């Protein structure tokens, strides 16, 4: 049996990488036994690619997924995008042996409208077909927005139904599925064959200090703060069952995406997640 591989997504290390470069983070991942890395919220360009490539070669790491924008969003946006940089991103992916590019967010013009979802699906098909000539598959990473219904159909279903499975897949996210009122296991099973990538991200409820101390007593205010991202195994999700489902459905990579570690050091945050996954018995996923 081929097991999905645990990866680490670099978002939680974005400040470290921007301040210091990649070496400290990559060496840490090597030391804790992680071999797969998803690049997101860190600079990937002609200046940084040689460093990434060298470190991966020296440390035995592999870039399994890379973030890319759909189109430029602002004059100061430093994320390479498919509208302007498709060939350049494909070049970097091929240098890394990376087979997946992922768009991290639904475009703003698709928020809350069916027509926007259909337009976005069309764009995914166009760029996905172009990337296929490089041996790369294009993926969409969802949040909670895709679980608004349009005439009884979820936005994510609109994307699924209107994209070509040869070119377009979906990076499911366990936290945002839960946040959107969904069962992560159901969606991993539902999108079997189109969801090679599943973000492992736990979901916890923590009363903010304002509530604990009584300085804020309004439930309406506190409810906006109680949901947090969580280290794997420290939240409310059934992570062992989720990973078992990933194994059963042929998922390829399970990147840990810890958007923020709050007051915890990001290196310790990732270490906790990795140790907990190992303690759950999923040694074969490393």
Long-range contacts (C-beta under 8 A, 24 or more apart in sequence): 1-247, 2-250, 3-247, 3-282, 3-284, 3-285, 4-198, 4-243, 4-246, 4-247, 4-250, 4-251, 4-252, 4-253, 4-254, 4-285, 5-35, 5-36, 5-64, 5-252, 5-253, 5-254, 5-285, 5-286, 6-34, 6-36, 6-200, 6-254, 6-255, 6-256, 6-274, 6-277, 6-282, 6-285, 6-286, 7-34, 7-36, 7-37, 7-38, 7-64, 7-65, 7-253, 7-254, 7-255, 7-256, 8-34, 8-36, 8-37, 8-38, 8-255, 8-256, 8-270, 8-274, 9-37, 9-38, 9-40, 9-65, 9-199, 9-255, 9-256, 9-257, 9-258, 10-37, 10-38, 10-39, 10-40, 10-41, 10-42, 11-40, 11-41, 11-42, 11-257, 11-258, 11-259, 12-257, 12-258, 12-259, 12-260, 12-261, 12-266, 12-269, 12-270, 13-42, 13-266, 14-41, 14-42, 16-266, 17-42, 17-43, 18-42, 18-43, 21-48, 21-51, 22-48, 22-51, 22-52, 22-55, 23-51, 23-55, 26-52, 26-55, 26-56, 26-59, 26-61, 27-55, 27-59, 28-267, 28-270, 29-59, 29-61, 29-270, 30-59, 30-60, 30-61, 32-270, 32-271, 32-274, 33-274, 33-286, 34-61, 34-274, 34-286, 35-60, 35-61, 35-62, 35-286, 36-61, 36-62, 36-64, 36-253, 36-255, 37-61, 37-62, 37-63, 37-64, 38-63, 38-64, 38-65, 38-66, 38-67, 38-253, 38-255, 38-257, 39-63, 39-65, 39-66, 39-67, 40-65, 40-66, 40-67, 40-102, 40-104, 40-257, 41-67, 43-78, 44-80, 44-92, 45-78, 45-80, 49-92, 49-95, 52-96, 53-95, 53-96, 56-96, 62-96, 62-97, 62-98, 63-93, 63-96, 63-97, 63-98, 64-98, 64-99, 64-100, 64-252, 64-253, 64-255, 65-98, 65-100, 65-101, 65-102, 65-139, 65-171, 65-197, 65-253, 65-255, 66-92, 66-93, 66-96, 66-98, 66-100, 66-101, 66-102, 67-101, 67-102, 67-103, 67-104, 68-101, 68-102, 68-103, 69-103, 69-104, 70-103, 70-107, 70-120, 70-123, 70-127, 71-107, 73-108, 82-127, 82-138, 86-127, 86-130, 86-131, 90-131, 90-134, 90-136, 93-134, 93-136, 94-134, 94-135, 94-136, 98-136, 99-135, 99-136, 99-137, 100-136, 100-137, 100-138, 100-139, 100-169, 100-196, 100-197, 100-253, 101-131, 101-136, 101-137, 101-138, 101-139, 102-138, 102-139, 102-140, 102-141, 102-171, 102-197, 103-138, 103-139, 103-140, 103-141, 104-141, 105-141, 105-143, 106-140, 106-142, 106-143, 106-145, 106-146, 106-155, 110-155, 111-145, 112-145, 112-148, 113-150, 114-150, 114-151, 114-155, 114-158, 117-150, 117-155, 117-158, 117-159, 117-162, 118-158, 118-162, 120-159, 121-158, 121-159, 121-162, 121-163, 121-168, 122-162, 124-159, 124-163, 124-167, 124-168, 125-162, 125-163, 125-164, 125-167, 125-168, 128-163, 128-164, 128-166, 128-167, 128-168, 129-164, 129-167, 131-167, 132-166, 132-167, 137-167, 137-168, 137-169, 137-196, 138-167, 138-168, 138-169, 139-168, 139-169, 139-170, 139-171, 139-196, 139-197, 140-168, 140-169, 140-170, 140-171, 141-170, 141-171, 141-173, 141-197, 141-199, 142-170, 142-171, 142-172, 142-173, 142-176, 143-173, 143-176, 143-179, 143-180, 144-176, 144-179, 144-180, 146-180, 147-180, 147-181, 147-182, 160-191, 160-194, 165-193, 165-194, 168-194, 169-194, 169-195, 169-196, 169-197, 170-194, 170-195, 170-197, 171-195, 171-197, 171-198, 171-199, 172-197, 172-198, 172-199, 173-198, 173-199, 173-201, 173-257, 174-198, 174-199, 174-200, 174-201, 174-202, 174-203, 174-237, 174-239, 174-242, 175-199, 175-201, 175-202, 175-203, 175-229, 175-230, 175-237, 175-257, 176-201, 178-203, 178-236, 178-237, 179-203, 179-227, 184-237, 184-242, 184-245, 185-238, 185-241, 185-242, 185-245, 188-242, 188-245, 188-246, 188-249, 188-251, 189-245, 189-249, 192-249, 192-250, 193-249, 193-250, 195-249, 195-251, 196-250, 196-251, 196-252, 196-253, 197-251, 197-252, 197-253, 197-254, 197-255, 198-242, 198-246, 198-251, 198-253, 198-254, 199-254, 199-255, 199-256, 199-257, 200-232, 200-239, 200-242, 200-243, 200-254, 200-255, 200-256, 200-257, 200-273, 200-277, 201-229, 201-230, 201-232, 201-256, 201-257, 201-258, 201-259, 202-229, 202-230, 202-231, 202-232, 202-233, 202-234, 202-235, 202-236, 202-237, 202-239, 203-227, 203-228, 203-229, 203-230, 203-235, 203-236, 203-237, 204-228, 204-229, 204-230, 204-234, 204-235, 204-236, 205-236, 228-262, 229-258, 229-259, 229-260, 231-258, 231-261, 231-264, 231-269, 231-272, 231-273, 231-276, 232-256, 232-272, 232-273, 232-274, 232-276, 232-277, 233-272, 233-273, 233-276, 233-277, 233-279, 233-280, 234-272, 234-276, 239-276, 239-277, 239-280, 240-280, 240-281, 240-282, 243-277, 243-280, 243-282, 243-285, 247-285, 254-285
